[in-house]
Amino acid sequence: MPTYSYACTECDNRFDIVQSFSDDTLTVCDDCNGKLRKLFNSVGIVFKGSGFYRTDSRSSKADTIAKSDSSTSTSTTSTSTSTASSTPAASTAS
């Protein structure tokens, strides 16, 4: 069962209580009968295992393949540019 934190808007009384999901939210402070509000806290998360960090996402072999793919696409672009410039000259000659 989850633990919920509450704070009173009148007397600033803060406390934690264990409630089930089906229980109603507390609305009245036991100390001063003021209005309660539910507090939300950050949740602690622990990542275990590999694959969660930038350095774990690729192996050195995958980095080498990615680098060779990017250099291949660059040379392909320059080749297609030179082909495009030679094509109009060939059509002019005909």
C-alpha positions in Angstrom: 0.0 0.0 0.0 1.3 3.5 -0.9 2.3 6.1 1.6 0.8 9.6 1.1 2.0 12.9 2.5 -0.4 15.5 3.7 -0.1 19.1 4.9 -2.6 21.3 6.6 -3.2 24.7 5.0 -4.0 26.3 8.4 -1.4 25.0 10.9 1.2 23.6 8.5 1.0 20.2 10.2 2.7 17.7 7.9 2.3 13.9 8.2 2.5 10.7 6.2 -0.1 8.0 6.2 -0.4 4.6 4.6 -3.6 4.3 2.5 -4.9 1.8 0.0 -5.8 3.1 -3.5 -9.5 2.7 -2.7 -9.4 4.9 0.4 -10.8 8.4 0.2 -8.3 11.3 0.4 -8.1 12.9 3.8 -9.6 16.4 3.9 -9.6 17.6 7.6 -6.6 18.1 9.9 -6.8 16.2 13.2 -5.0 19.0 15.1 -6.9 22.1 14.0 -9.8 20.9 11.8 -8.3 22.9 8.9 -8.2 21.8 5.3 -5.6 19.2 4.2 -3.8 19.0 0.9 -2.0 16.1 -0.6 1.8 16.6 -1.2 3.5 15.1 -4.2 7.2 14.3 -4.0 9.7 13.2 -6.5 10.1 9.5 -7.0 13.5 7.8 -6.7 14.3 5.6 -9.7 17.3 3.3 -9.9 18.3 2.0 -13.4 20.1 -1.3 -13.1 21.8 -3.2 -15.9 23.3 -1.9 -19.2 21.7 0.2 -21.9 20.5 3.2 -19.8 23.5 5.5 -20.3 24.8 7.2 -23.5 28.0 5.2 -23.2 26.1 1.9 -23.0 23.9 2.5 -26.1 26.5 1.4 -28.7 29.4 -0.8 -28.8 32.7 0.3 -30.4 31.9 -1.9 -33.4 28.5 -0.2 -33.9 30.3 3.2 -33.7 32.7 2.2 -36.5 29.8 1.0 -38.7 27.9 4.3 -38.1 31.0 6.3 -39.0 31.6 4.4 -42.2 27.9 4.7 -43.1 28.1 8.5 -42.7 31.2 8.8 -44.9 29.6 6.6 -47.5 26.5 8.8 -47.7 28.7 11.9 -48.1 30.6 10.4 -51.0 27.4 9.2 -52.6 26.0 12.8 -52.4 29.1 14.2 -54.1 28.9 11.5 -56.8 25.3 12.3 -57.5 26.1 16.0 -57.8 28.9 15.4 -60.3 26.6 13.1 -62.3 23.8 15.7 -62.3 26.2 18.4 -63.7 27.5 16.0 -66.4 24.0 15.0 -67.5 23.0 18.4 -68.9 26.3 18.7 -70.8 25.6 15.3 -72.4 22.1 16.3 -73.4 23.4 19.5 -75.0 25.9 17.6 -77.1 23.2 15.4 -78.6 
